[in-house]
Amino acid sequence: MALIDALLHALPLRDLRGDVATKHSAKGGATALVDLEPAAEFEAVDAIGERIRADARDYPELVPLCFTNIVLGVQAEFEERFGTPAPPIRVVVREVLPHIIETNEANNRAAGRKAVQAGLRRLVVPGAECLMPAVAIRWYDDDPQPGLVEVALTDRHGTVHRLIGKTPYFEADHELEPSAPYPFVAGVPGTVVEIDGDTAVVKSLNHLDDQKEDFQRIDVRLGTLLPY
């Protein structure tokens, strides 16, 4: 299953919340409550309730500002993970936090990104197979068949793991072949061993740790994993 197909297969994802706190406001700088639904193309729907609009009636520009920038944050998170254009997903924004001091573009874009990350975290549990985000760097060799690809995977601590394996050992939205437009986004299949906060320990399905005589275990940021 390709990376983007894994996400689209899980839709709809509902009640995804992203909160951004600041030192100036106990309530936080921004809130996004969104649903992600299947669509023909990337689009956004304003489903913000009348109560929220009434609370901001003295500053009517705040709710549209929140909505627009939450959607831009969602779009940016998708495009960083999957490339452009953003995937065919409908973003339904149901709740925002209009605040005369704290409402700004940066806070709301960050809230939109966090809502997407919350959705991706929901898809992965201990024992589940998943895809670790990586980059296919180059075609490594024609032998053994069907050929070898080199992939770089950056773990939770910033360490880059160089993995070389047969093309079926990886997932990508491009064909893994000598003429492919390297570098591009790829996925490394694994099994979630445990979750500690926002870190998941993932055991690779195909790459051995020679020192431990077992498959490699890699610490990965939980919000970056996709189901496999």
Buried (B, 14 or more C-beta within 10 A) or exposed (E): BBBBEBBBEBBEBBEBBBBBBBEEBEEBBBBBBBBBBEBEEBBBBBBBEEEBBEBBEEEEEBBBBBBBBBBBBBBBBBBEBBBEEBBBBBBBBBBBBBBEEBBBBEBBBBBBBBBBBBBBBBBBEEEBEBBBBBBBBBBBEEEEEEBBBBBBBBBBEEEEBEBBBBBEBBBBBBEBEEEBEBBBBBBBBBBBEEBEEEBBBBBBBBBEEEEEEEBBBBEBBBBBBBBB
